[in-house]
Structures are given as C-alpha cells and as structure tokens.
Amino acid sequence: MEPFPARSSIRPAPGAGAEEGPCTVELGGGALTIAPQAGPPLRIRFTEIERWEVADYAVTLDLSGGARVVLSALGKRLEPFRRALPAARKEHLGEALLLEERGPAGEESGEFRWAGGETEACRVRLQKTSLIVFPRQTLPFLVGYGEVKESSFDAQSFAVVLRLRDLRRLELVRFGKRTEALLAGLSERMDALASRALAALGALAPDLSALSLRELGALLPDGLPAARAEIERAAPGAWEAMFARAFAAGARRDAASHLLGRAQSAFLAVKETHPPDAADGEPPACEGEPPGEESDTGPAASPGPRPGSTLPDELAGRQILYLFQVGSALALEVPSSTESATYLFRSGVDPAGSARAIVRALAAIQFRREPISLPEEQLLGGRGARYALALKLVPELRAAREAFLGRAVHAGAEAWRKALDLAMSRC
C-alpha cells in the first residue's frame, strides 16, 4: 500500500498529553510508520500492536507499554488500510516466527478460541504438517498435526474442535459454509501425514509386524518424542532396530552408544520437515488457496538423504532426534543432521516434559540450532538478527536457550567426551 496522508494523535502513556497533527502513514518492512509534519517519525513494529480497532472513521492502536495511536482523516484510504494492516502483519509475523512451510496450503477466514476463552477473528492456514492461526490482533501460533489427539465437528457451536495431547482444546468457529471444507482439509492432511510417518517408521524398523508398527505409530506421532521404555513395551525390538539404522557406523554410532550406556532414560522423536509435493500423493489443497512460495526462512531443500547420512531413503525430509538423560542433562543427537555435534540441555525435574519442549523448540525454528547456541551479542546483528524476533516471541525457544549447557563436537572420541563432561558440569 502506498504512503498516504492522514491525521495522527500519539499518546505516549495513559494520562499523558497527545501529540496531534497531520502525518503520512506507511506500511512495510515489518512496521507501521507514522511521519508527523511537525516532529520525528514513529516506527511501530507489528509485534508492539496489542490491540487495534476501527470505529467512527478512525483507527485506534493500543501498543505495548500503554501507548495509544489514533489515525483519523483517512478518507477513502480507511477501508484499504483496514484490510492492508492485518495482511501486512500476518505476512511479516509468519516469516519472522518461521511458521510457514513450503508448498501449497489452504487458508480460510473465521474465528478461534481456546476452551473457556474469548473468540477472535483470524485466518487459518492448513499446511502439510501443521496449521497456523493468524489472529487479527494477537500473535500467530502454530499447531503441529502430531499434537492433535482428535479433531471433530461440534454441531451445537458449529465449530471444528481440536483436542490436543496436552489437554488444550482449540475451537475454530464462524467459518460459515467453509466449515465443512476446513474440517475435511484438516482431516485429509492429518491422515496423509500419519500415513507418511508410519512409512518412515517402517523403514527404520523394517522387521516389525503390521500390528507392532501400528502401535509404534500411535506412540510416535509426528514431532512428539516417546521414551525408550514406552517404545519397548509397545513394540518389542523396535528401539534396537531403529537405533541400529539411525546410527549405522562411525563416530556418531560410538557417541550415541556411549550416551545410551550412561543414560537413565532416553527419548526418540521423528519430525517431517520437507513434505512431498502434491504430485506425490498429498491431498488436494482447499478451494481458493494461494500457491506455495519459497522463502529463505525455511530450511534448505532436501530432495534426498542428507550427505553422509546412513538413514534409509524413506527418511529423507525428516529429522530423527534422540535425547539421552545423563544425570541432570539431556544430550541431543540428530543422526539426520549434517551438524556433527551433541547439544546438551538441563533436564529439569521432568525430563520427559523437557524432551518434548526441546523438540518443539527445534521444530519452531525448523531445526536450526543457531538461535539456541549463538552468544547474545551475535543475535543483535548479522546472521543471528533474523532469529531475534522468534526468540522474543516463542516461549519454547527462550526456555531451550536458557536450558542450553553447551556443545560437544564430534572431533575425536577423547575431545568429544571432554567437551561432553564440561557441558554437563554446568548443570
């Protein structure tokens, strides 16, 4: 949207005097910029807008910290601006928070609420492994399909209801005639992801019976870890088979065996990061959805196995994560990654919960580990600057960074073990 003239009233704090007068308004670059004719410009980042509304031919924005900005005298620009503001905010936050997946996705407009909460207008974006809710005013959030225990239609409230494994209940309401399409698109994508996940697990443990593989698939939905003891109970022999194929040989195998030998418990998660194209059997997109676009916020394309990987071809496009509880630390090994280092975190009082949080944090940044390990000063500029907003707004990332103990690079067994022990000593 091109810059346009308006009138602004800027109140820095409740009860303070307002700065009023003609101005120029511009949307772009992740912010709303107001340039008064008499005074310095004001650049409002989209993340600072806590609430906004349109009433009496004016736009009122409540900002974090208590400031308020009112834009009036917009004339014919009022309606275009009312539409452009949430669209620009959605685009910027979706990219900054690393939520959007590559490839086609379906979008529908309606409202959402968490059980017991208030409704808010939003757009819902159905992707191949997750859905994003873009609220009109508050921050967007992502729900991985692996986190959904059950999806259903509530005829009384005319809502699509998602019951999550952590007991939260998300309701998607007021989608009108598109409600049925929303539920169908969601169900198709969840079923397709579960089928692909089962095929990947079958490639990791090829000798499992069909019934054992089904039990394993129920225990390891996309992106959620399960404990070794749970896996061994559900599908005897599966842990050993998957461990052998994930760490086939070399230093990574020796390191993983060393960690497993010292571990009080261990966890495994499998997360799809590069879903197949629609031509490979993905369900058709929802009616009226935009074509997929490439973004440099996503991980590098991975059409086949990673260089040097010993994993089966069926695991291409997935991350395999092992977490070993050694004392008060969780040691992370990712055999699907090209990065040759063990990452260590504090396990806390609930190692299983910490394992889930670490996997969720890594998934939130599409398995880049720099936002967790980079020193504070490197997050202020250069390559780290792109992660600053995600770290500020995503609680799991902040928690993972606070729990981070250090890395042990696979640069020889003795050096790796010394680095491992040094990191664990920081618990």
N, C-alpha and C positions, 0 to 999 in steps of 0.2 A: 504494500500500500504506500503510495507516495506521501511525503510530508504534507501537512495541511494546517491552516490557521485555526486557532480556537482561543478560548479564554481559560486560564487556569487559576485555581485557588489552592495554594500549597500551605498546609498547616503542619509544621514540624512535630508538634506534640499536642496531646489533648489540653485544651485551655490556652494554648499559645495563639498569638496573633497570626493571621493568614497573609501570605504574600499573594496578591491578586493582580491580574493584568493580562493583556494579550500575549499569545505564545504561538509557537509552532510545535506540532506533535509529529513524532516519527516512530514507526515500529520497525524493528530489525536488529540483528546482531544479538539476539537473546535478551532484548530490553525494550522498554518504552522510554523514549527520550522526549523531555519537555524543555523547550528552549524559550524562556520568557524574553520579551523585548527589553525589559529592564531587569537584568540580573543574570547570574550564571545558569547554565543548563542543569537539568536534573535527569540523571540516568537511573531508571528504576528497573532492576533485574526482575525477570518474571518470578523468580523464587521469593522475592520480597513481597509480592502481592498476596495477602492473606485472604482478601475478600473483595469482590467488586460487584457493582450493580448499576443498572441503567434505570433512571426514574426522572420524571419532569424534564426530559430532554437533556439530561446531564449524565455523565459517567463518574461515579464515585469509587475511588480505590482506597481501601484500608491497607496500610503497609505494616510490615513487622516493625516493632518498636513504637507503635502508636501514631505514626504519621498518617495524614489523610490528604489525598489529592482529589480535587473535583475539576473535571473538564466540562465546559459548557460552551455555548455558541458554536456548536459543531455544524449546525445546518444540515445540509444533505449528506454530510460525512458521518452523521451519527450511526445510521444503520450499517454502512460498510465497516466502520470502526468496531461496532459491536460484534460483527462477525469475524473481523480480522484478528482482534485481540486474543480470543481463545484459540484460534487456529495457529497463530504465531507462537503462543505459549506452549501449545501441545507439541508442535514440531521441535521447538528448542529443547524442552524438557525430555522428550522421548529420546533425542540424540544424546543429550548431556548425561542422562541417567543410564545410558547403554541398554535401554529396554528393548529396542526394536530388532527383530530378526530379519535376515534377508529373505527375499522371496515373496510370493503373493500372500495377502492377508485380507480378511474381511472386516469391515467396520460397520457398526450400527449405532444409532443415537437413541438415548433414553436416559434413565436414571439408575443410580445404585444406592445401596445402603448396606451397612453391616447390621447384623441382627441387633435390634434394640436401638439403633441409631437413626439419624435423620437422613432423608433422601437428598441426593444432589445430582443435578444434570451432568451427563457425561457422554463420552463416546467410548465404545468397547471395541477393541481391535483383537480379532481372533488370528493368532499366528499358529505356526505348526507345532510348537511345543509349549506355548503359553498364551495367556490373554493379558492384555494391558487395559486398565481402566484409566481413561483420561478425564478426570473430573473437570467441570467447568471452572472451578475456583481453586480447589486444594490440589495437592501434589499427585501426580500419576503414580500408579503402583502396578506391579506385575504379579500374576498368579500362575505358577507352573502347573501344567496339567497333572503332573505326578503328585502334586499336593492336594488334588481334588479327590476326595473319597467317594462322593456321589453327586451327580447332577440330576435335577428333576424339575418338573413344572408344577407350580403351586396354583391351582385353578382359582382358589379363593382370592389371592392377591394378584393373580395374573402375572406371576414372576418366575423367572428362571432362577433356581436356587442351587448354589454350590456349597456343599458341606465339605469343609477342608479337614485334613487329617489332624490338624492342631485344634479342632473343635470349633473354629470360627465358622460363621455362616454368612456368605455373601449373596445378596439378592439383587438381581437385575430386573428392574421394573419399568413400566411405561414405554415399552418398545413397540406397542401397538401391533399392527399387522406383521411386523418383522420379528415378533417374539418367537414364533414357530421356527423361522429361518435361523434365528440366533441359537436356539436350543439344538436344532439339527446340525448346524455348522460346528457347534461346540462338541457334540457327541461324536460326529464323524472324525474330527481331529483328535479327540481323546482316544478313540478306538484305534485309529491309524497309528498313533504314537505308541500305544500299548502293544500293538502287533509288531512294530519295528523293534521295540525294546525287547520283546520276547525272542525275536530272531537273533538279536545281538547277544543276549544271554545264552541262547542255544549254541552260538558259535564259540562262546567262552567255555561252555561245559557241554561238549557235543555228545557225551555218552549218557546224559541224563534221560530218563524216561519222560514221556509226554506229561504224565501227572506230576512228576517231580519238577519239571520245568515250569509247569503252571503254578505250582506252589512258590517257586523261586521268583517268578514274575510278579506275583501278588506281594511278595516281601520286598522287592526291589523296583518300585515304580520309578519312572524317570526322575533322576535328580535327588532322590532321597536315600540316605545310607541305611544299611542294616548291619547289625552286629554279627560277628562270626558265629557266635553260639546260636543265634536265631537262624542263620543260613544253614548250619549243620543240622539243626533239628528239622527244618522244613524240607531240605533236600540233601540227604546224606551224600557226601562225596563231592558236592558242588564247590565248596570253598577250596579244597585242594586242587580240583581240576581248573578252576578259574585262576587261582594263584599261579599255577604252573604255566598257564598260557599267557598270563599278563606279564610275568617276569621269567621269560624263557631262558635267558643266559646273561652272563657278563656281570659287570659291577652292580647294575641295578638289581639283579637277582640276589647277589650276595648281600647287598644292603637291606633289601626287603626281608630276606631270611633272618638277618641279624635283628632287625626290628621286631619281627614276629616272635623270635625266640625270647625277647625281653619283655614282650607286651603282656599286660594284664588282660587286655581286651583289644579287639581290632574291628574295624568297620570297612564296608565296601559300598561305593555308590557308582552308578553309571548314568551319565548325563549326555543327551544328544545335543550337539552344538551346531551341526551342519545338516539340517534335514534334507531329504531328497527333493528334487523338483516334482511338480505336479505330474510330469510325464512318467515318473517312476512309481505312480500309484497313489499319490497324495489325493485326498478327496477334493472335489472342485471347490473353488472359492465361493463365498457368498455373493449374491446378486449385487452389482453396483460397486464392488470393491476396487480400490485403486491398484494399479500394477505395482509389483515389488520394485524397490530401488536399492541399489548398492549404497553402502555407507561406510566411511572409513572408521566408524565407531565399532564395527563388528570385527570378529577375528578373521584372520586370513582364510581364504577359501581352502577347503580340504577335500578335494575330489577323491583321494585315495588314502592309503595308510600313511602316517607320518614317516619321514625319512628315519631309517634306523629302527622303526617300530617292529616288534616281534608279534604284534597282535594280528588276529585273522582279518581278512579284508572286510568282513561284515561289521567290524568295529570302527571302520573309517567314519569320520564325522561324529565321533563320540569321545568323551573324556572318561577315563577309568580312574577312580580315586580310592586309594587305600589310606586309612588313618589308623595308626597304631598307638594305643595308650601305653606309654612307658613312664611309670611314676606319675608325676603331675603334669606331664606333657603329652600332646598329641602330635605325632610325627606324620606328615603328609607325603605320600609318594604317589606320583601320577605317571604310570608307565606309558600312557598315551601321549605324553607331552615331550617336546624336544628339549625342554629345560631340564638339565641334569643336576637337580638339587633337591634335597629334603628340606621341607619347610616345617618349622616347629611352632606350636601354639600352646598356651596354658590350657589344660583340660578342664579346670574348674571343678565344681562339686558334682556336676552332671556331665560326664564325658560323652554320653550318647547325645545329649542336647547340644553340647559344644560341637560335636561332629556334624550334626545337622546344620548348625549355624555357619560353620566354616564352608561346607559345601554350598549352602545358599548364598553366602557372601561371594564365593568364587563365581557362581553362576550369574550373580548380579553384575559382574564385570566381565562376563563372557570368558572367564578363566585366565584373564591377565592377572599376573601376580605383582606387578609393579606397584599398584596402589596400596598394597599391603606392606611391601618391603622398602619402598623408597624413603629416604630421610625426609623430614618435614620440609627442609629448605628446597628440595627438588620438586615438591608439589606446588610450589609457588610460581614456577615458570618452566619453560622448555617442555619436554615430553610429559612431565608429570602434571602440568597445568590442566590438561584435559580431564584428569580424574578428580580435581579438587571439588567440583560440584557434586559428583556422585558420592564422594566420601562424606561430604557435608550433609547430604540428604538421605542416605541409605543407612539405617541403623546397623545392619549386619556387617557392613564394611567397616564402620567405626569400631565395632566390637572385635572384629577379626584383627584389625590393626593394633588395637590395644592389647590383644592376647598374643600377638606375634612375638616370638622369642629369638628368631634368627634362622639362618640357612646353613645347611651343610652340603657343600658342593661335592659331587662325585668326581674328585680329582685324586684318586688313590685311596685304598682302604684305610690306611692309617690316618691320613689327613681328614678324611670324611668322619671317622669316629671321634677324632679330637674336636672337630667343629660341632659334631652332634652333642658331645658331652658338655661343651662350653655353652651351647644354646640352652640345654636342659638345666644347667646350673643357675640360669636366670629365673627359674620358677619361683 
